Amino acid sequence: SSFLNNLAFARFASYDLSVIPLFILMGHFATQGGISKALFQFAASVMGRFKGGLAMAAVLASAAFGSICGSSVATAATITGVALPEMKRHGYSGRLSTGTLAAGGTLGILIPPSVPLVIYAILTEQNIAKLFAAAMVPGLIAMFGYMIAIAIYVRVVPGHAPEVGDDIEKFSLAALAGILPIATIFVIV
């Protein structure tokens, strides 16, 4: 009995597992600090000139937020809180908005740092850094794939996204400065 207790404790007292609550905490700090709003505004200023640009911006913001938070649920919830009201305000259909945010949220566990990748690496005794490097390319491919799918969808199925509006904030240095904290965190991680 004592042996089993010690075995269980040894498995879960691993130093490597301590990164999981820290990734979640980092994502929470980012949300409370308004980084998610700055991220979406930057993405919207970059993608706003395209039809379906806000939906593409939501995917871009999800990928960027996923790069500092290892949870899909946290990514989807955080970006949805910022992006959904904006998409509704600009006349995006509920189907396109929610589908985009649900798909974009999955990038949270694909783009490193990722909680499932950390757990997998520990259980299989693999190198966490190598797994993170291996997940980066599929994560970027998925992000671009979602954005291309949105671009095609809004052109093939009319009425789900408005024509490009003039009220989307244009790209500016202030928008770029808003995402510097995320870029810094990503490089440090």
N, C-alpha and C positions, 0 to 999 in steps of 0.2 A: 504494500500500500504506500509506504513512504517512498519507495523507488518510483512508483508511478507518479506520485505528486511531484517529485523532483524532476522527473522526465518532462512532465507537462510544463512546469515552471521554466525549465531550461529551454524548451522549444519557444515559448512565448516571451521570455526575458531577453531574447536576442537583441543586440544593439541594432542590427539591421532593420528590425521591425519598428524601431522608434521613429523612422522617417515617415511612416504612414500618418500618425496623428499630426506630425509637423507639416506635411503637405496639406492636410485638411485645414489646419490652423492658418497656414499661409493663404489658402484660398479664402478663408473667412476674413482675414485681415484685408485682403484685396477687395473683397465685396464691401466691407464697412468703410474702407478708405476711398470709395468711389472710383476705383480703377476700372470696374466693369463698365460703368457709364462712359468713362473716357475712351475705353477700348471700342465700344460700339459707335461712339461719335466719330472716332478716327476712321473706323472701317466704313461707316456710312459716307464720310467725306471722300474716301477713295473710290468706293463703288457706286456712289449716288448718281453718276452720269450714265449708268447703264439701266435698261429696263429690268426691273426685278432687283435693283441694286441694294435695297434695304434687306431683302432676303439673303442676298449674297453676303452682305455686311454682317448679318447675324451668324452665318457660317464662319466667316473670317474671325469674328469676335469670339465665337465658341472655341475655335482652334487656338487662338491666342490665350484665352482664359485657361484652356486645357493645358497649356504649357507651364502654368504655375500652380495648377490644382489637379490632383490625381484622381478626381472623381467625376464620372459622367453625370450623376444626379446633381451634384453641386454646380457643375458647368451649365447644365440645362436650366436649372432653377434660377441661377444668377443672370444668365444672358436673357432668359425669357422675361424676367422682371423688368429689364431695360428695353429690350427690343420689341416685345409684343405690343405695348401701348403705341410706340412709334409707328409700327407697321399698320396697326388699325387706323391710326390717325391719317396715314397717307393713302388709305383705301385698299390695302392688301386683303385678299380673301382670308377667312379664318382657316380654310383648308391649307393654303400655301404657307401661311404664317406658322401654324402649329406643326405642320409636317417638317418645315425647314428647321424649326427650333428643336424638334425631337431628334432629327437626323444629326444636326450640328452638335447636340449634346453628347452624342456617342464619341465625338472626337476627344472628349475629356479623358477617357481611359486609354485612348490610342496614342495620343501625343504625350511624350514624356514630360514631366515625371508622372508615372502612372502607378496607382496603388496595386492593381492586379499584377503588373509586371514585377513589382518589388516582391510581392508574396510568392509569385511563381519562381523568381530567381532564388529566393531563400529556400523554398521547398525542394528545388532541384539542384541547389548549390551551384548556380550559374552566376556569371558576372553581371551585376545590375547595370553597370555602365554600358556593357556591350548590348544588353537587351534594349536599353533606352535608345542606343544608336540604331539598332535594327528596327525599332518601331517608328522612328522619325520619318523615314521615306514613305511607308504605307499611310501614315497619318497625313502627310502632305498630299499624297495622291488622292486620298479620300476627300480631303478638303476641296481640292480643285475639281474633283469629280462631282461633288455636291453642287459647287458653284456653276459648273457647266450644265448640269441637269436642270438647275433653276433657270438659267439663261434660255435653254431650249424650251422648257415648260411654259414660261411666260409668253413666248412667241407662238407656240403651237396651240396653247389653250388660252384664248383671250378672256379678259375679265377678271383674272386673278391678281393682276398687278397693274398699277396705274402706269400711264406713260411717264417718262422722266419729268419730274417736277422741278420747278425753279427754287422751291423752298428748302431743298436739301442743302445743308451747310457745305460750303466748298472747302477743299483741302487747304489747310493753313499750317503754319509753324506751331501755332498754339495747340492744334489737334495732335500734331506730332509730339510736342512736349508732353502731352497728357499720357502718352504710352511709354515714355522713357522709364518710369518705375518698373513696368512689366518687362521691358527688354533687359533691364538691369537684373531683376530677379531671375529671369530665364538663364542669362549668362552665368550667374552665380551658381544656380542649381546644376 
